[in-house]
């Protein structure tokens, strides 16, 4: 067989051979061998990229069990910086002159990622502190760093086939979104991380075998298979268990209780899946004992003990939640977020004929059914229908109408991988209140059980704002609202507001009805906080003085309490203007971004004109920022429209990343002569499609909200694949332009800039969404793509194909 010179593991046509003669790293392979090596490389890139995305998702589940939800977002963001840092380190490492040495280096980087995954997992499971962000972030950094070294080296070394490498990268990430959910559901987060370590070890074996290190490759393959077998066979092994009793935290209610010496806490059952860690716990002893369901260590939901005895009934009817069932019709009841079933029991005792309970956490539903002997089989009654899904999405798709829509303490705070994607916040927006009112029967009521003064006030103002938009004055609107709580409120003590109940109906309460509501509450042992025209312990009566009082009231309040919308659904975020952690994180990533871009511009462009040097740096940075500014809003709105948050997240992200992979693959069809035009057009197309999706995408998804999950998912994928394809083309085209100009030494720097800007943009997208909404964040992403087209002209146009040695690294 005649040997062929193969630069970058692909056979080049004779007409292009001149572009690769001097200075290009190469080795001699036969054509069939080159094909096998190319497939091996792309397979390894696919596996490493899969592990990165799946590990990112698994991290949110591990961190959420012990860290406050906003710390989860911060820790994952800081860990992802490792991808960019890997590119920086690669730029300073000596370049290998032999192709097989490069493959061995790739294999060692993959082994480094696998080892660091195991070490990181051991740290997460055994570290005793739950309130310290930095140790968790630092422990998450090494796997991403080794993955960044691997992927940036693959792009630099094989820049000539950069479109195919990036295709493997994107499709691997897309597969990771689905694989992560399947593994988390089947094995739990600890075993999932161990399984990913095995996958990466197998990817290392592929590279080592291609490099000719057959014995080392065989050992790596055997080790990878052993790790996979152990993780899959023993997912509940004691050494893969996170014992919460050994961890300290003030932000997690369950961990605080476990640390209390005078409180008996007994763990009854634990489920750790793709949605959250769900613990069923017995608190206290004897008659005072309570069974409570905790979601990710917080969001405690009482499971009522009900064996139809007098003592059981006394404990249930003493809850403030019984009050709505003492007034008006309650034949048809919808409970959004039933938790342990306490409010379903109240509806049963009140004689409701039809009860629908919508719970977003499937493990909580299974727990209530599992302990049916304790709670009286609440979910087994014929007039009780339990639905697993997101409550607001269920209401949107339903044609039913109810006497009572009840939202009891809907606050799961289950952190998602996209940051502050708190699905429960969509149940408290202006649009949500309008949906609820549209699903009430005449005389029906919307009831919200709040936590304290701030979320009560925000819910109260949201109800007023909905009515104002319907043409009601504040004076008229406030007559439709009642507020009660269990304990008396001392004058001038807003901190004494605990678990208040807000009742909202469309028809105003007459003076007689208001007096009756006041009397009924007092007779039931409850304390009125606001009854229009009768009692006002909260100062809400000041809101009816004039048309501008609502705006004046919110401006004077010490926290952000303006009504939230679907575009900015952060109901439980009261900081003004931004949470302190988010401000510090944003400042940190911006500082790192300035440092990385400055060094990249100086180091890689020593022999280039300033315009070209900074133009190419800015181009790759703009692509990283634009991608995240588009991805996060698209995920948020799509997940809300689809329901089933974890599954919808995976489907949507899979479609977006798969589309990016397809776009990268198609970009390989562009010949070198047309690269400049292709870069500009691809960037403009990505911006145009992002703007188009922003204009019509959410509306189209809502039109299909009444369909089944499969049809909704297919519609979402159909809308996202073209957008993802356009977003996936500009980056590999830019890599090919660098290679054509003999600037492959710059690839690690461009990878680093792209990665660091991506992290900064993910934080920035959340900040923009809190202040102005996700639509503005996505609009900025579309603008950045358009700007990238101009930056490409500055950074690449006018560069001629290299005929000499590459620029040094």
PyMOL commands that set and color helices and strands:
alter all, ss='L'
color gray80, all
select helices_A, chain A and resi 14-20+31-64+69-92+99-126+133-157+159-187+189-210+214-233+238-240+244-246+253-259+286-288+310-317+320-326+342-349+362-370+372-375+378-380+391-397+423-428+430-438+453-469+474-480+494-496+511-523+540-544+549-556+580-603+610-642+645-667+672-703+709-740+744-771+774-796
alter helices_A, ss='H'
color red, helices_A
select strands_A, chain A and resi 4-7+26-29+265-272+277-283+290-295+298-303+332-336+354-359+384-388+402-408+440-449+481-485+501-505+527-531+535-536
alter strands_A, ss='S'
color yellow, strands_A
deselect
rebuild
show_as cartoon
